[in-house]
Amino acid sequence: MPRLAARLVRACALGVLALAGSGAALAQAAPDPGTDLGPLTQRWLDDAMSRNQAAGLPLRMEVSVGSLDSRLRLAPCARVEPYLPTGAKLWGRTRLGLRCVEGPTAWNVFLPVTVKAFGPAWVLTGPVATGTVLSAQDAMEAEVDWAEESAPVMANPEMWVGQVAARPLVAGQALRQSMVRAPQLFRAGAQVKVLAQGPGYAVASAGQAMSAGVAGQIVRIRMDNGRIISGTVNESGTVVVAL
């Protein structure tokens, strides 16, 4: 399941986003906006989180609401509608819009919101230097907040075992996609095997790599006759050219 973490993140974020989109149905009375907006918003978000869990989404969600600027003075409002601003998601540090939809004066404000999503992940047991190939012994399973950072958590060991640390990593960090990269299989200038494939045939030859090769990436190869072709590096370091 090479994309499990990203799929779970999207499922949770989109699930909560869909629930949040029904703000008009969840609009509540707020006779004193100066004191009631925080609790009103907390109730609305708690309801969204409860529906999220009832839908069977895989993470344990927690939400906390910040406070408005104390200098704001809002007119009385009989009904306040929460909504998500364009481009916002109920994930990590975000904000929720609140607008007066029934009152003598229309107003619109934003509250800071923090959504945490706790679930299983792999946490480093010690420091890892840049360029180190990760093994199964480098991390242990633990519960972490997936929404603490924007990069998706790698919940399945198949996603990070054998990958290379893209930067210095420290003990206690949850492994995320931005922390690793595929290992380099050959350097620029190296002689590499080239496999040209077409319908019903395959021809093997050799050429010189014009850049370093990483599995899954496209590289350019200079053939013995001087021709330059492009192909995809496979897991064994062979450059596969589709004809």
C-alpha positions as CSV (number, residue, x, y, z in Angstrom):
1,M,0.0,0.0,0.0
2,P,2.6,2.6,-1.1
3,R,0.2,5.6,-0.8
4,L,-1.6,4.6,2.4
5,A,-0.6,7.7,4.4
6,A,-1.5,10.2,1.6
7,R,-4.9,8.5,1.1
8,L,-5.8,8.5,4.8
9,V,-4.8,12.2,5.1
10,R,-7.0,13.1,2.1
11,A,-9.9,10.9,3.4
12,C,-9.9,12.6,6.8
13,A,-9.4,16.2,5.5
14,L,-12.0,15.8,2.8
15,G,-14.4,14.1,5.1
16,V,-14.3,16.8,7.6
17,L,-14.3,19.4,4.8
18,A,-17.6,18.0,3.5
19,L,-19.1,18.1,6.9
20,A,-18.0,21.6,7.4
21,G,-19.5,22.7,4.1
22,S,-23.0,22.3,5.7
23,G,-22.5,25.5,7.8
24,A,-25.9,26.9,7.0
25,A,-27.6,23.9,8.4
26,L,-25.5,24.1,11.6
27,A,-25.9,27.9,12.0
28,Q,-26.8,28.7,15.6
29,A,-28.2,31.7,17.6
30,A,-25.6,34.0,19.1
31,P,-27.3,36.9,20.9
32,D,-24.1,38.2,22.3
33,P,-21.3,37.7,19.7
34,G,-18.7,39.2,22.0
35,T,-18.9,36.2,24.4
36,D,-20.7,33.4,22.5
37,L,-18.7,33.0,19.2
38,G,-16.0,30.8,20.8
39,P,-18.4,28.3,22.4
40,L,-20.7,28.4,19.3
41,T,-17.7,27.5,17.1
42,Q,-16.4,24.8,19.4
43,R,-19.9,23.1,19.4
44,W,-20.0,23.3,15.6
45,L,-16.6,21.8,15.2
46,D,-17.2,19.1,17.8
47,D,-20.3,18.1,15.9
48,A,-18.2,17.9,12.7
49,M,-15.6,15.8,14.4
50,S,-18.3,13.5,15.8
51,R,-19.8,13.0,12.3
52,N,-16.3,12.3,11.0
53,Q,-15.8,9.5,13.5
54,A,-19.3,8.1,12.8
55,A,-18.3,7.9,9.1
56,G,-15.5,5.5,10.0
57,L,-12.5,7.7,9.1
58,P,-9.4,6.2,10.6
59,L,-7.9,8.9,12.8
60,R,-8.8,10.2,16.2
61,M,-9.6,13.9,15.7
62,E,-9.3,16.7,18.2
63,V,-10.1,20.4,17.7
64,S,-9.4,23.5,19.6
65,V,-10.6,27.1,19.0
66,G,-8.6,30.3,19.5
67,S,-10.1,33.7,20.2
68,L,-11.0,36.8,18.3
69,D,-9.0,40.0,18.5
70,S,-10.1,41.6,21.8
71,R,-10.4,45.0,20.0
72,L,-13.3,43.8,17.8
73,R,-16.8,45.1,18.6
74,L,-19.5,43.1,16.9
75,A,-23.1,44.1,16.5
76,P,-25.7,41.8,18.0
77,C,-26.7,38.9,15.7
78,A,-29.7,36.5,15.9
79,R,-27.9,33.8,13.8
80,V,-24.3,33.2,13.1
81,E,-23.2,30.8,10.3
82,P,-19.7,29.1,10.5
83,Y,-18.0,28.3,7.1
84,L,-14.6,27.4,5.7
85,P,-12.9,30.2,3.8
86,T,-11.9,29.4,0.2
87,G,-8.8,27.1,0.2
88,A,-8.9,26.4,3.9
89,K,-9.1,22.8,5.3
90,L,-10.0,21.6,8.8
91,W,-6.5,20.2,9.1
92,G,-3.6,21.5,11.3
93,R,-3.5,25.2,12.0
94,T,-6.3,26.9,10.0
95,R,-9.2,29.3,10.5
96,L,-13.0,29.2,10.4
97,G,-15.2,32.0,9.1
98,L,-18.2,33.3,11.1
99,R,-20.7,35.5,9.5
100,C,-23.9,37.2,10.7
101,V,-26.8,36.0,8.5
102,E,-29.6,37.4,10.6
103,G,-29.0,40.8,12.3
104,P,-29.2,44.6,11.8
105,T,-25.6,44.8,10.7
106,A,-23.8,42.2,8.6
107,W,-20.3,41.2,9.8
108,N,-17.7,38.5,9.0
109,V,-14.9,37.4,11.2
110,F,-12.3,34.6,11.4
111,L,-11.4,32.4,14.3
112,P,-8.0,30.5,14.5
113,V,-8.6,26.8,14.8
114,T,-6.2,23.9,15.4
115,V,-7.3,20.4,14.2
116,K,-5.2,17.4,15.4
117,A,-5.5,14.0,13.8
118,F,-4.0,11.2,15.9
119,G,-3.1,7.9,14.3
120,P,-0.4,5.3,14.0
121,A,3.0,6.3,12.4
122,W,6.6,5.3,12.5
123,V,8.8,7.4,14.8
124,L,12.6,7.5,14.6
125,T,14.4,5.9,17.5
126,G,17.7,7.8,17.0
127,P,19.3,10.4,14.8
128,V,19.8,9.7,11.1
129,A,22.4,11.5,9.0
130,T,21.6,12.9,5.5
131,G,22.1,10.2,2.9
132,T,21.6,7.2,5.3
133,V,19.6,4.3,4.0
134,L,16.7,3.7,6.4
135,S,16.1,0.2,7.8
136,A,13.3,-1.3,9.8
137,Q,15.3,-0.9,13.0
138,D,15.5,2.9,12.6
139,A,11.9,3.5,13.7
140,M,9.2,2.2,16.0
141,E,5.4,2.5,15.7
142,A,3.7,5.1,17.8
143,E,0.6,7.4,17.8
144,V,1.3,10.9,16.4
145,D,-0.5,13.9,15.2
146,W,-0.7,13.5,11.4
147,A,-1.9,17.1,11.0
148,E,1.1,18.6,12.8
149,E,2.9,19.1,9.5
150,S,1.6,19.4,6.0
151,A,3.8,16.5,4.6
152,P,1.9,13.2,4.7
153,V,2.9,10.6,7.3
154,M,4.3,7.3,5.9
155,A,2.2,4.8,7.9
156,N,3.4,1.8,6.1
157,P,7.1,0.6,6.4
158,E,7.2,-0.3,2.7
159,M,7.1,3.5,2.1
160,W,10.3,4.3,3.9
161,V,12.5,1.2,4.4
162,G,15.3,1.3,1.8
163,Q,14.7,5.0,1.2
164,V,17.5,7.6,1.9
165,A,17.3,10.4,4.5
166,A,16.9,13.7,2.5
167,R,18.1,15.8,5.5
168,P,19.4,15.3,9.0
169,L,16.7,13.6,11.1
170,V,16.4,13.4,14.9
171,A,15.0,10.9,17.3
172,G,11.3,11.2,18.0
173,Q,10.4,12.6,14.5
174,A,7.5,10.9,12.8
175,L,8.6,9.8,9.3
176,R,6.9,11.8,6.6
177,Q,7.3,11.8,2.8
178,S,9.3,15.0,2.7
179,M,12.0,13.4,4.9
180,V,13.2,10.7,2.5
181,R,14.1,10.2,-1.2
182,A,14.8,7.2,-3.4
183,P,18.4,6.0,-3.3
184,Q,20.7,7.0,-6.2
185,L,21.4,3.9,-8.3
186,F,24.1,5.4,-10.5
187,R,26.1,8.6,-11.0
188,A,26.3,10.9,-13.9
189,G,28.9,9.5,-16.4
190,A,28.3,5.9,-15.4
191,Q,27.9,3.2,-17.9
192,V,24.3,1.8,-17.6
193,K,22.2,-0.9,-19.1
194,V,19.6,0.3,-21.5
195,L,16.5,-1.8,-22.3
196,A,14.5,-0.7,-25.4
197,Q,11.1,-2.3,-25.4
198,G,8.4,-2.4,-28.0
199,P,5.4,-4.5,-28.8
200,G,6.6,-8.1,-28.6
201,Y,10.4,-7.4,-28.3
202,A,13.1,-6.0,-26.1
203,V,16.7,-5.0,-27.0
204,A,19.4,-4.6,-24.4
205,S,22.4,-2.3,-25.0
206,A,24.6,0.1,-23.0
207,G,25.1,3.9,-22.7
208,Q,26.5,6.7,-20.6
209,A,24.2,8.4,-18.1
210,M,24.1,12.1,-18.4
211,S,22.7,12.6,-14.9
212,A,22.4,10.6,-11.7
213,G,19.8,7.9,-11.7
214,V,17.0,7.3,-9.1
215,A,14.3,4.6,-9.5
216,G,11.2,6.0,-11.2
217,Q,12.9,9.1,-12.6
218,I,13.5,9.9,-16.3
219,V,17.2,10.3,-17.3
220,R,19.0,11.0,-20.6
221,I,21.5,8.5,-21.9
222,R,24.2,9.0,-24.6
223,M,24.5,5.9,-26.7
224,D,27.7,4.6,-28.3
225,N,26.7,6.1,-31.7
226,G,26.3,9.6,-30.0
227,R,22.5,9.5,-30.0
228,I,20.8,10.8,-26.9
229,I,17.7,9.0,-25.7
230,S,15.5,9.3,-22.6
231,G,14.2,6.5,-20.4
232,T,12.9,5.6,-16.9
233,V,15.2,4.1,-14.3
234,N,13.8,0.9,-12.8
235,E,14.5,-0.6,-9.4
236,S,17.6,-2.5,-10.6
237,G,19.2,0.6,-12.2
238,T,18.3,-0.3,-15.8
239,V,17.1,2.5,-18.0
240,V,13.9,1.3,-19.8
241,V,13.1,3.1,-23.1
242,A,9.6,2.6,-24.5
243,L,9.5,2.4,-28.3
